[in-house]
Amino acid sequence: MSTNTAKTTELRQTTRRDGDALVIELEGQLAFKEHQSFKSLIEMIEKSDAERVRLDLKKLGRADVTTLGLLMVLHDTVVNKGMELQFVNASRAMAEISKLSLTGRKLDLGSAA
């Protein structure tokens, strides 16, 4: 008997407050098909009274150019609102893709483990 355990790639998000920070944990894959869900997340951030947004990428699946594009939209939204954006737990691969693909713009994903 064989068991098929396919990984779900649907984007899931968990949000909570930590003092003046809105902490958002992403799990799954942030691909183009998830842009509507991500748009809802951005709208929630726009309504927030938090001073900073901490985006935890530890459980985020494989990253591609779409992922980085959506993260740049998030970055611009947060900065335009006068908030601070902090990425935590980004994979080394995501940090490298960021460095290679974001000409003239910096998305600091920190030092990966």
C-alpha positions in Angstrom: 0.0 0.0 0.0 1.4 3.4 -1.0 0.6 6.7 0.6 0.8 9.8 -1.5 1.7 12.8 0.7 1.7 15.8 -1.6 2.8 19.1 -0.2 0.2 21.8 -0.3 1.5 24.9 -1.9 -1.3 27.2 -1.0 -0.2 30.4 0.8 -1.2 30.6 4.4 -0.6 33.5 6.7 -0.7 34.0 10.4 -0.7 37.5 11.9 -0.2 38.7 15.4 0.9 41.8 17.3 4.1 42.0 19.2 4.2 45.4 20.8 4.3 48.0 18.0 5.0 45.4 15.4 2.6 43.5 13.2 4.2 40.0 12.8 3.2 38.1 9.7 4.3 34.5 9.2 3.9 33.1 5.6 3.8 29.4 4.9 3.5 27.7 1.5 4.4 29.2 -1.8 4.1 32.8 -2.8 3.5 32.4 -6.5 1.5 34.5 -9.0 -1.6 32.5 -8.4 -1.6 33.7 -4.8 -1.5 37.4 -5.7 -5.2 38.0 -4.6 -4.5 36.5 -1.2 -1.4 38.6 -1.0 -3.3 41.7 -2.0 -5.7 41.1 1.0 -2.6 40.9 3.2 -1.4 44.3 1.9 -4.8 45.8 2.5 -4.7 44.6 6.1 -1.3 46.1 6.6 -2.6 49.5 5.1 -5.3 49.5 7.8 -2.9 48.6 10.6 -1.7 51.1 13.2 1.5 49.2 13.8 4.8 51.1 13.5 6.6 48.1 11.9 5.9 45.0 10.0 8.0 41.8 10.7 7.6 39.3 7.9 8.7 35.8 8.9 9.7 33.8 5.8 10.9 30.6 7.6 8.1 28.4 6.2 7.9 30.0 2.8 8.5 27.5 0.0 10.6 27.9 -3.1 11.2 31.5 -4.2 11.1 32.9 -7.7 10.9 36.2 -9.4 7.2 36.5 -8.7 7.9 36.0 -5.0 10.4 38.9 -5.0 8.0 41.1 -7.1 5.2 40.6 -4.5 7.6 41.3 -1.7 8.7 44.5 -3.4 5.0 45.6 -3.6 4.7 44.8 0.1 7.9 46.8 0.8 6.7 49.8 -1.1 3.3 49.7 0.6 4.9 49.6 4.1 7.5 52.3 3.4 4.9 54.6 1.8 2.8 54.2 5.0 5.8 55.4 7.0 6.3 52.0 8.6 9.4 49.9 9.0 9.7 46.5 7.3 11.8 43.7 8.6 12.3 40.3 6.9 13.3 37.4 9.2 14.2 33.8 8.5 14.7 34.2 4.7 16.4 31.3 3.0 19.9 31.7 1.6 18.5 31.1 -1.9 16.0 33.8 -1.5 18.6 36.3 -0.3 20.8 35.4 -3.3 18.0 35.8 -5.8 17.2 39.1 -4.3 20.8 40.4 -4.7 20.9 39.2 -8.3 17.5 40.4 -9.5 16.8 43.7 -7.9 18.8 46.2 -9.9 19.0 49.6 -8.2 16.7 48.5 -5.4 17.6 46.9 -2.1 15.4 44.4 -0.4 17.3 43.4 2.8 16.5 39.8 3.5 19.2 39.7 6.1 21.9 37.1 6.5 20.5 33.6 5.9 21.5 30.7 8.1 
